[in-house]
Amino acid sequence: MRIKKWGLALLLVCAGSLLSGCYVTHQGPDFDARAYRYPTGHTNGAAAITNFTTVESTNRIRPDWLKPSADFYRIGPGDHLELEIVGDSGSREQATVGPDGKIYFYVLPGIDVWGLSLTEAKDRIEKELKDRDLLRAPIISVQLRGIDSTRVWLLGRVDKPGVYPMSAPMTLLEAISLAGGTLSSSASGTTEDLADLSNSFVVRNGERLPVNIERLLHYGDMSQNIYLEPDDFVYFPSAFSRDIYVLGAVRSPKAVLRQHNTLVAAVADAGGPINNAYLSHVAIVRGSLDDPRIAIIDLAQVMRGKQPDVRLEPRDIVYVPFSPYRFLTKYLDLILRTFTRALAINNGANAAVPGTPPAGVAIGSGSGGTVLVPAGTIITPGTKLVPVQIGPGGTIVP
């Protein structure tokens, strides 16, 4: 089955596999943090991490992101078109693009117009009429009457979080204004809702864009005011979050993990490492997304009591790899990409289908592991699934 850009999907809500890179994990003996042996003469007080390295990202804002797209609109499901054979007013019809991307006009079967411009759709309909000998030299008028297929996501600590239609080119600043701006203590009455601008981000096609939202909003740096594209995901986390994130090759990757301040305890709460996890290169990422620091910890040595456990801080990202890394920059990019995708999937899923289980909660795959069902896959009846649409950025469309 061909998978469309916005394919109608049935997603098994198990962000555990998604957070770990869509690997299938299998259950084994539970990881018991109590079995950890501290080095001789060492107390159970964990050590501070001293080997953090700052890695400069090579990603930069592209000049074309600061200009409106010359080819912004493409037809998608839910859009409303008015079609007419020129010279035959009785042929005028209102057509809505179906979930399969097709429209039905005149006596034609479904015509696939998903992803086409209005001109391309016009040409395709004319060709179909001619090829089927329905009309000798048809001229079709195609008018756009409503857009429901293009939207942007603005979630987290904004005044009016939600999914917003995008009928014309829109900048990041315009989108934030549309959502009522980021929350402040004066607006919300509590500091718990303040947005953490240094860790806010934009995800496009599954990748975090190198946009510094703090510089844009606090310092008026318009070089960060990019034009958004359909299905872009903008997220503002809480400035007072105490969460720790454990991702990668663990049995229950968790986008949110609370009340654990050591590496061993955090990994234990995530179910422990899976078989064949590469424990010698466990990474801890600390700091803002635009200026992160990374430390590599040999968790295998820690678990054997050869090295002390280490203390974690709120908002640390712990990543247990499946294989050794070769280049620190690429390793950090992988971790941050996994992290931002996790937040996008979790928050997008909950916005689309309130009550969707968070990352790390698997819903019966029946194989002892977790599975992410690709877009366009047909699932047999009885499988516990949530019907949704998956956008090109990995977000879930209501």
Sequence and secondary structure as in RCSB ss.txt:
>XXXX:A:sequence
MRIKKWGLALLLVCAGSLLSGCYVTHQGPDFDARAYRYPTGHTNGAAAITNFTTVESTNRIRPDWLKPSADFYRI
GPGDHLELEIVGDSGSREQATVGPDGKIYFYVLPGIDVWGLSLTEAKDRIEKELKDRDLLRAPIISVQLRGIDST
RVWLLGRVDKPGVYPMSAPMTLLEAISLAGGTLSSSASGTTEDLADLSNSFVVRNGERLPVNIERLLHYGDMSQN
IYLEPDDFVYFPSAFSRDIYVLGAVRSPKAVLRQHNTLVAAVADAGGPINNAYLSHVAIVRGSLDDPRIAIIDLA
QVMRGKQPDVRLEPRDIVYVPFSPYRFLTKYLDLILRTFTRALAINNGANAAVPGTPPAGVAIGSGSGGTVLVPA
GTIITPGTKLVPVQIGPGGTIVP
>XXXX:A:secstr
    TT EEEE   HHHHHTTS      S   GGG    TT  S  B     EE        GGGGS  TT    
 TT EEEEEETTEEEEEEEEE  TTSEE  TT   EE TT  HHHHHHHHHHHHHHTTS SS  EEEEEEE  S 
EEEEEESBSS EEEE SS EEHHHHHHHTT B  HHHHSSGGG B GGG EEEETTEE    HHHHHHH  GGG 
 EE TT EEEE BTT   EEEEESBSS EEEE S  BHHHHHHHTT B TT  GGGEEEEEE SSSEEEEEE HH
HHHTTSS  BB  TT EEEE SS  S HHHHHHHHHHHHHHHHHHHHHHHHHSTT   TT     SSSS     T
T    TT   EEEEE TTS EE 
